Amino acid sequence: MREIIVAGCGPAGMLAAIAAAREGAKVTILEAKEKPGRKLLMTGNGRCNLTNLDPKLPRSYYGTDPETVRKLASGIFEQFSVSDTLAFFEELGLLTMDKNGYVYPYTGQASSVLELLLQELRRLKVKLKFSEKILSATWRDGWWDVNTASWTYRCDYLILACGSRAISSTGSDGSGYTLAKQIGHSIVPVLPALTALTVKGNSFAACFGVRCHAKISLCVMAGNGKENASWETLAQDTGELQWTDNGISGIVVFQVSRFASRALYNGNKVRVILDFLPEIPSVELRSVLGKLTERYSEETAGQAFSGLLPAKLMSAVLEQMRMKSSMKAGNITEKQLSSLAYVIKNLVLPIHGTRDFEQCQVCTGGVALEEVEAETLNSKICPGLSMAGEILDIDGPCGGYNLQWAWSSGYVAGTHAARKSADPSKENEIRFRESTE
Ligand SMILES: Cc1cc2nc3c(=O)[nH]c(=O)nc-3n(C[C@H](O)[C@H](O)[C@H](O)COP(=O)(O)OP(=O)(O)OC[C@H]3O[C@@H](n4cnc5c(N)ncnc54)[C@H](O)[C@@H]3O)c2cc1C
């Protein structure tokens, strides 16, 4: 029987270990932290949004090259789909609940998901070693020496499922990228994603804590500094936005943040355009504002428009236009009303940055997808290696997509690793690139 080591006891690592053990391999998981699944327990605010029933799910992932991502994700989800995932968890004994396509454990507790995965690992006699952070791994042309601070483990096959750099206290501290790089893989620069954005200037500081409905458009200056430079909209989303002390947050912001991260990293200017009343066309809004100022002509602007936006936000929007919410509604000019209607639907905020790795849910970037086989997730660089989960250069939106990637990629990597390591004829089919290269 061939021996497989899985680096990391997160969702991808656990699924890889279960799949490999089900194929008959002898599997050990080496986990850096003293306990498994630290990040899994945080998911969905502790409730674990474990997948999404979106029929477009396999086409919803991002990475450096959209075509490579699309091909790879489709291939992986064909082998272990959302239905396979639900069947897998059902077999383990997990009841799930569908909330508008967002799937949660019926218990509402991420710990139920973790507990059942651990039970399955124990049933399959997978060895779990905690507080065993892998510091280096050396391929000896047929087997691995995997080094932790306390031991050198030997195995035939290694699966890296070390996660990203998002929230290092969970154990995913970026050391997986270092290992992959030592082995010879290239790493697409890793940046925070699914995170809040910070805004240049402080004109909306008074809105701290306010929540509002908005459509957000993330725009990037294409051809920075050049004569024909123009703003290009890279992503849009609609939902609840939260104002922070230095910018904007909330799921709607998280969904576009990966584009901001990458564009800022590339030195591009970034801005967002907020439409606070996306369901109301501009012309209609202009007419509503006119009617309100007539009806409440003796009241303040803040009072007249109090049914449109949260008070603090309306006041900040008016201030943007050098108007005061205390001004008499009847004194607002036609021109000001037209401008107000425009700004409510097109507020531009220049983006300064994103929150850091300790305040993001996932990372964009990671091990270059071109360096793994699309069907198997086996490394094209080293014959005894495969990778799964967030360590790869693929990230999904909020809503269960990232865990689904971890489940699917983990299961596929584990299955193929076990099959490949059981077939010695395939051992050296891929030329090993020396890590010193
Ligand atoms: C607050 C928060 C909420 C989230 N909510 C959701 C949600 O509801 N739905 C969703 O789909 N996604 C959610 N995500 C994203 C999701 O949790 C991750 O995409 C997913 O956990 C990635 O799985 P993974 O196994 O690849 O990595 P991880 O879960 O990060 O696991 C990697 C494991 O590897 C270990 N490790 C790292 N380096 C080493 C090493 N050198 N040696 C040994 N072990 C190592 C780590 O300790 C860790 O246990 C959320 C993320 C956060 C931070």
The ligand as a Gaussian input file, in Angstrom:
#p B3LYP/6-31G(d) Opt

LIG

0 1
 C      -14.372000      34.385000       8.249000
 C      -14.494000      33.473000       7.046000
 C      -15.747000      33.036000       6.662000
 C      -15.884000      32.224000       5.545000
 N      -17.128000      31.756000       5.222000
 C      -17.275000      30.959000       4.148000
 C      -18.551000      30.399000       3.845000
 O      -19.523000      30.558000       4.593000
 N      -18.640000      29.649000       2.698000
 C      -17.565000      29.411000       1.894000
 O      -17.714000      28.745000       0.863000
 N      -16.336000      29.859000       2.204000
 C      -16.163000      30.608000       3.324000
 N      -14.910000      31.047000       3.647000
 C      -13.755000      30.625000       2.824000
 C      -13.367000      29.172000       3.183000
 O      -13.312000      29.026000       4.572000
 C      -12.006000      28.803000       2.582000
 O      -12.026000      29.043000       1.196000
 C      -11.679000      27.332000       2.828000
 O      -11.554000      27.105000       4.228000
 C      -10.382000      26.914000       2.135000
 O      -10.121000      25.579000       2.463000
 P       -8.642000      25.001000       2.413000
 O       -8.739000      23.633000       2.964000
 O       -8.083000      25.199000       1.071000
 O       -7.795000      25.935000       3.392000
 P       -7.923000      26.182000       4.976000
 O       -9.311000      26.064000       5.425000
 O       -7.226000      27.464000       5.213000
 O       -7.099000      24.988000       5.602000
 C       -5.710000      24.883000       5.426000
 C       -5.127000      24.098000       6.578000
 O       -3.739000      23.863000       6.317000
 C       -2.999000      24.063000       7.495000
 N       -1.630000      24.417000       7.122000
 C       -1.185000      25.543000       6.518000
 N        0.132000      25.493000       6.317000
 C        0.550000      24.297000       6.784000
 C        1.814000      23.658000       6.843000
 N        2.921000      24.239000       6.401000
 N        1.888000      22.419000       7.416000
 C        0.756000      21.819000       7.885000
 N       -0.460000      22.380000       7.850000
 C       -0.556000      23.605000       7.300000
 C       -3.745000      25.174000       8.205000
 O       -3.453000      25.206000       9.589000
 C       -5.197000      24.854000       7.897000
 O       -5.751000      24.015000       8.878000
 C      -14.739000      31.849000       4.779000
 C      -13.484000      32.275000       5.192000
 C      -13.352000      33.074000       6.312000
 C      -11.967000      33.506000       6.754000

